[in-house]
Amino acid sequence: PAGMPGFSLKNKAKVTSHEVAALAGVSRSAVSRTYTSGASVSARTREKVVAAATKLGYRPNALARSLIVRRTQLIGLVMAEWENPFYTRMLRLFSERVQAEGYQLLLQTSGSEADADDAIRRLLQYQVDGVIVVSARPSAVAAAECLRSGTPLVLLNREIAAAHASSVTCDNRQIGRDIVAPALKAGYKRLALVRGDPTAITSEERTKAIRRAVAAAKAARIVAEIDDCFGYDPGRRLMTALWKSNPRPDVVICSSDLTALGVLDGARSDLGIDVPGKLGVVGLGDIPQASWSAYRLTTVHLPIEEMIDL
């Protein structure tokens, strides 16, 4: 506040590594090595540098160091679907893993392919050491821009037609078989498939596997396929329309737990349907809410930790 004794709005000059080196009686390169992960520096030198830095209030300038080593130690992350607890958990795990490796996460949000491309271009302006795209799908053009800049691009649970972009995905054919197996085993015969983005390769592979599993069951059949339905509210609204359809499904298989929870509440709370007596609901992702006593949702676990470690 203005007028407070000893308070000034003027910026205090930042302490430099030269000043730390002078006080510690070491070279400037010794100061740099002290604050560089993995660099060689003796315990005695480190002790003197840290003591001098503490006394002077010195903080190493990561941006300045990045200009010297030509590495920013920044990893760009592009993510959409923030309302989905599956991806918010993934964000936390990514942050923990990246920091454990001595990097920092630079986050950009995305809502469409065009948004994903713009987000990647913004990250490239910060000279990030790599870009990870989650729950979004960039274009081959954006992937080519990463290639030209020498920036690795990795897609998680997404694929694009670009040889220079790496992709980490699950076995979606097996997921398709796993997601439909409990429904068929429980004796449900009329399946409704509820998907988010039907054009995603991961979704296409799962759907094909489900169709083959249902065809092999012979007595079962798919009576409805709903696309572009993702999230709690859309799932809850959808349930009313599904229950009015003819033939009426006796099990709803969703491509996300969040959608499945909406379907489940729509069935129980809005329509008074006995679940699982009259209707089965199956999700995908194994989010924490799926195990809540109010839901106890049947779901398929996805190995997030293993995917991130790759």
C-alpha positions as CSV (number, residue, x, y, z in Angstrom):
1,P,0.0,0.0,0.0
2,A,1.2,3.5,-0.7
3,G,2.7,5.3,2.3
4,M,3.7,2.1,4.1
5,P,7.2,2.6,5.6
6,G,9.9,0.7,3.7
7,F,7.6,-0.3,0.9
8,S,8.5,0.5,-2.7
9,L,6.9,-0.4,-6.0
10,K,10.2,-0.3,-7.8
11,N,11.5,-3.6,-9.1
12,K,14.5,-4.8,-7.1
13,A,17.5,-5.6,-9.3
14,K,17.9,-9.4,-9.6
15,V,20.9,-11.1,-8.2
16,T,23.2,-12.6,-10.9
17,S,25.3,-15.7,-10.9
18,H,28.3,-13.4,-11.1
19,E,27.5,-12.0,-7.6
20,V,27.0,-15.5,-6.2
21,A,30.3,-16.7,-7.7
22,A,32.1,-13.7,-6.2
23,L,30.7,-14.2,-2.7
24,A,31.2,-18.0,-2.8
25,G,34.7,-17.6,-4.2
26,V,34.1,-19.9,-7.1
27,S,33.8,-19.6,-10.9
28,R,30.5,-18.7,-12.6
29,S,30.5,-22.1,-14.3
30,A,30.6,-23.7,-10.8
31,V,27.4,-21.8,-10.0
32,S,25.9,-23.0,-13.2
33,R,26.8,-26.6,-12.5
34,T,25.4,-26.4,-9.0
35,Y,22.0,-25.7,-10.5
36,T,22.2,-28.0,-13.4
37,S,20.7,-31.5,-12.9
38,G,23.3,-34.2,-13.3
39,A,26.3,-31.8,-13.6
40,S,29.5,-32.6,-11.9
41,V,30.3,-30.4,-8.8
42,S,32.0,-31.2,-5.5
43,A,30.0,-31.3,-2.3
44,R,32.2,-28.5,-0.9
45,T,31.6,-26.2,-3.9
46,R,27.9,-26.9,-3.9
47,E,27.7,-26.0,-0.2
48,K,29.5,-22.7,-0.7
49,V,27.3,-21.8,-3.8
50,V,24.1,-22.6,-2.0
51,A,25.1,-20.6,1.0
52,A,26.0,-17.6,-1.1
53,A,22.8,-17.9,-3.1
54,T,20.7,-18.1,0.0
55,K,22.3,-15.0,1.5
56,L,21.9,-13.0,-1.7
57,G,18.4,-14.3,-2.5
58,Y,19.6,-15.7,-5.8
59,R,17.3,-17.9,-8.0
60,P,18.7,-19.5,-11.2
61,N,17.2,-18.2,-14.4
62,A,15.9,-21.2,-16.3
63,L,15.0,-19.2,-19.4
64,A,18.5,-17.7,-19.6
65,R,20.1,-21.2,-19.2
66,S,17.9,-22.6,-21.9
67,L,19.4,-20.1,-24.4
68,I,22.9,-21.5,-23.6
69,V,22.1,-25.2,-23.7
70,R,19.4,-24.8,-26.3
71,R,17.0,-26.9,-24.3
72,T,14.1,-25.3,-22.4
73,Q,13.3,-28.4,-20.2
74,L,9.6,-27.7,-21.1
75,I,7.2,-30.3,-22.4
76,G,4.0,-29.0,-24.1
77,L,0.8,-30.8,-23.3
78,V,-2.4,-30.3,-25.3
79,M,-5.5,-31.5,-23.7
80,A,-9.3,-31.3,-24.1
81,E,-12.3,-32.9,-22.4
82,W,-11.6,-31.2,-19.1
83,E,-15.0,-32.3,-17.6
84,N,-13.8,-35.9,-17.8
85,P,-12.2,-37.1,-14.5
86,F,-10.3,-39.6,-16.6
87,Y,-8.2,-36.8,-18.2
88,T,-7.8,-34.7,-15.1
89,R,-6.2,-37.6,-13.4
90,M,-4.0,-38.1,-16.5
91,L,-2.9,-34.5,-16.2
92,R,-1.8,-35.0,-12.6
93,L,0.2,-38.1,-13.5
94,F,1.8,-36.4,-16.5
95,S,2.8,-33.5,-14.3
96,E,4.4,-35.8,-11.7
97,R,6.2,-37.9,-14.3
98,V,7.6,-34.9,-16.2
99,Q,8.8,-33.1,-13.1
100,A,10.5,-36.3,-11.9
101,E,12.6,-36.2,-15.1
102,G,13.6,-32.6,-14.5
103,Y,11.1,-31.0,-17.0
104,Q,8.2,-28.7,-16.5
105,L,4.8,-29.0,-18.1
106,L,3.4,-26.2,-20.3
107,L,-0.3,-26.7,-20.8
108,Q,-2.6,-25.7,-23.7
109,T,-6.3,-26.4,-23.9
110,S,-8.0,-27.7,-27.1
111,G,-11.6,-28.2,-28.2
112,S,-11.3,-29.2,-31.9
113,E,-8.7,-30.2,-34.5
114,A,-8.2,-26.6,-35.4
115,D,-7.8,-25.7,-31.7
116,A,-5.2,-28.5,-31.3
117,D,-3.2,-27.2,-34.3
118,D,-3.2,-23.6,-32.8
119,A,-2.2,-25.0,-29.4
120,I,0.7,-26.8,-30.9
121,R,1.9,-23.7,-32.7
122,R,1.7,-21.7,-29.5
123,L,3.8,-24.3,-27.8
124,L,6.4,-24.3,-30.6
125,Q,6.9,-20.6,-30.0
126,Y,8.2,-21.5,-26.5
127,Q,10.7,-23.8,-28.0
128,V,9.4,-26.8,-26.0
129,D,11.5,-29.9,-26.1
130,G,8.5,-32.1,-27.0
131,V,4.7,-32.0,-27.5
132,I,2.2,-34.5,-26.1
133,V,-1.4,-34.4,-27.3
134,V,-4.1,-36.0,-25.2
135,S,-7.8,-36.3,-25.9
136,A,-7.4,-34.2,-29.1
137,R,-6.4,-34.9,-32.6
138,P,-4.1,-32.5,-34.5
139,S,-3.8,-32.4,-38.3
140,A,-0.9,-33.8,-40.4
141,V,0.0,-30.2,-41.1
142,A,0.7,-29.5,-37.5
143,A,2.6,-32.7,-37.1
144,A,4.8,-31.6,-40.1
145,E,5.5,-28.3,-38.4
146,C,6.7,-30.2,-35.3
147,L,9.0,-32.3,-37.6
148,R,10.5,-29.2,-39.3
149,S,11.2,-27.6,-35.9
150,G,12.8,-30.8,-34.6
151,T,10.2,-31.2,-31.9
152,P,9.0,-34.7,-31.1
153,L,5.2,-35.1,-31.2
154,V,3.5,-37.9,-29.3
155,L,-0.3,-38.6,-29.3
156,L,-1.8,-40.5,-26.4
157,N,-4.8,-42.7,-27.3
158,R,-5.1,-41.0,-30.6
159,E,-3.6,-41.6,-34.1
160,I,-3.2,-39.5,-37.2
161,A,-1.9,-40.2,-40.7
162,A,1.5,-38.8,-40.2
163,A,4.6,-41.1,-40.1
164,H,6.6,-38.6,-38.1
165,A,4.1,-38.5,-35.1
166,S,4.4,-41.2,-32.5
167,S,1.3,-42.7,-30.9
168,V,0.7,-44.6,-27.7
169,T,-2.6,-46.5,-27.6
170,C,-4.1,-49.5,-25.9
171,D,-5.2,-52.6,-27.7
172,N,-8.6,-51.2,-28.8
173,R,-9.7,-54.5,-30.2
174,Q,-9.2,-56.2,-26.9
175,I,-10.9,-53.2,-25.2
176,G,-13.9,-53.8,-27.5
177,R,-14.1,-57.4,-26.5
178,D,-13.7,-56.6,-22.8
179,I,-16.3,-53.9,-22.7
180,V,-19.0,-56.1,-24.3
181,A,-18.1,-59.3,-22.4
182,P,-19.8,-58.6,-19.1
183,A,-23.0,-57.6,-20.9
184,L,-23.1,-60.8,-22.9
185,K,-22.2,-62.9,-19.9
186,A,-25.0,-61.4,-17.9
187,G,-27.5,-62.4,-20.6
188,Y,-28.3,-59.0,-22.1
189,K,-29.3,-59.3,-25.7
190,R,-30.2,-55.9,-27.1
191,L,-27.2,-53.6,-27.1
192,A,-27.0,-49.8,-27.5
193,L,-23.6,-48.4,-28.3
194,V,-22.9,-44.8,-27.2
195,R,-19.8,-43.2,-28.6
196,G,-18.0,-39.8,-28.5
197,D,-16.0,-39.3,-31.7
198,P,-16.9,-42.1,-34.0
199,T,-14.2,-41.1,-36.5
200,A,-11.3,-41.7,-34.1
201,I,-9.3,-44.8,-35.0
202,T,-9.5,-46.0,-31.4
203,S,-13.3,-45.8,-31.5
204,E,-13.6,-47.5,-34.9
205,E,-11.4,-50.4,-33.7
206,R,-13.4,-50.9,-30.5
207,T,-16.7,-50.8,-32.4
208,K,-15.5,-53.4,-34.9
209,A,-14.5,-55.7,-32.1
210,I,-17.8,-55.2,-30.3
211,R,-19.7,-56.0,-33.5
212,R,-17.7,-59.2,-34.0
213,A,-18.2,-60.3,-30.4
214,V,-22.0,-59.7,-30.6
215,A,-22.2,-61.5,-33.9
216,A,-20.4,-64.5,-32.4
217,A,-22.9,-64.5,-29.5
218,K,-25.7,-65.1,-32.1
219,A,-28.6,-64.5,-29.7
220,A,-27.5,-60.9,-29.1
221,R,-27.8,-57.9,-31.4
222,I,-27.0,-54.2,-31.6
223,V,-30.2,-52.2,-31.7
224,A,-28.8,-48.7,-31.6
225,E,-25.6,-46.8,-32.3
226,I,-25.4,-43.2,-31.1
227,D,-22.5,-41.0,-32.0
228,D,-21.2,-37.7,-30.7
229,C,-22.6,-38.3,-27.3
230,F,-20.0,-37.5,-24.6
231,G,-20.4,-36.4,-21.0
232,Y,-22.7,-36.7,-18.0
233,D,-25.6,-34.4,-19.2
234,P,-25.7,-35.7,-22.8
235,G,-25.7,-39.3,-21.4
236,R,-28.6,-38.5,-19.0
237,R,-30.7,-36.8,-21.7
238,L,-30.0,-39.7,-24.1
239,M,-31.5,-42.3,-21.8
240,T,-35.0,-40.9,-22.2
241,A,-34.8,-41.2,-26.0
242,L,-33.3,-44.7,-25.8
243,W,-36.1,-46.0,-23.5
244,K,-38.7,-44.8,-25.9
245,S,-37.1,-46.4,-28.9
246,N,-38.3,-49.6,-30.5
247,P,-36.7,-52.1,-30.0
248,R,-35.7,-50.9,-26.6
249,P,-32.1,-51.8,-25.5
250,D,-31.6,-53.9,-22.4
251,V,-27.9,-52.7,-22.0
252,V,-26.2,-49.5,-22.9
253,I,-22.4,-49.6,-23.6
254,C,-20.7,-46.3,-23.4
255,S,-17.3,-45.1,-24.6
256,S,-16.6,-43.3,-21.3
257,D,-17.5,-43.7,-17.7
258,L,-18.7,-40.1,-17.5
259,T,-21.3,-40.7,-20.2
260,A,-22.3,-44.0,-18.5
261,L,-22.9,-42.2,-15.2
262,G,-25.3,-39.9,-16.9
263,V,-27.1,-42.8,-18.5
264,L,-27.2,-44.5,-15.2
265,D,-28.7,-41.5,-13.4
266,G,-31.1,-40.9,-16.3
267,A,-32.3,-44.5,-16.0
268,R,-32.7,-44.7,-12.2
269,S,-33.6,-41.1,-11.2
270,D,-35.5,-39.9,-14.3
271,L,-37.2,-43.0,-15.5
272,G,-37.3,-45.2,-12.4
273,I,-35.7,-48.1,-14.3
274,D,-34.3,-51.1,-12.3
275,V,-30.6,-51.2,-13.0
276,P,-29.2,-53.8,-13.5
277,G,-32.5,-55.8,-13.4
278,K,-34.2,-54.2,-16.4
279,L,-31.2,-52.4,-17.9
280,G,-27.4,-52.8,-17.8
281,V,-25.0,-50.0,-18.1
282,V,-21.3,-50.4,-19.0
283,G,-18.6,-47.7,-19.1
284,L,-15.0,-47.3,-20.0
285,G,-12.0,-45.8,-18.2
286,D,-12.5,-46.8,-14.5
287,I,-12.6,-43.3,-13.1
288,P,-12.8,-43.0,-9.3
289,Q,-16.5,-42.0,-9.4
290,A,-17.3,-45.3,-11.1
291,S,-16.7,-47.2,-7.8
292,W,-18.8,-44.8,-5.6
293,S,-21.5,-46.7,-3.8
294,A,-24.2,-44.7,-5.5
295,Y,-23.0,-46.0,-8.9
296,R,-20.9,-49.2,-8.7
297,L,-20.6,-49.0,-12.4
298,T,-19.4,-51.9,-14.5
299,T,-16.4,-50.5,-16.4
300,V,-13.2,-51.5,-18.2
301,H,-9.9,-50.3,-16.6
302,L,-7.5,-48.4,-18.9
303,P,-3.8,-48.6,-17.9
304,I,-3.1,-44.8,-17.7
305,E,0.1,-45.2,-15.7
306,E,1.6,-47.6,-18.2
307,M,0.7,-45.5,-21.1
308,I,2.3,-42.4,-19.6
309,D,5.5,-44.2,-18.7
310,L,5.9,-45.2,-22.4
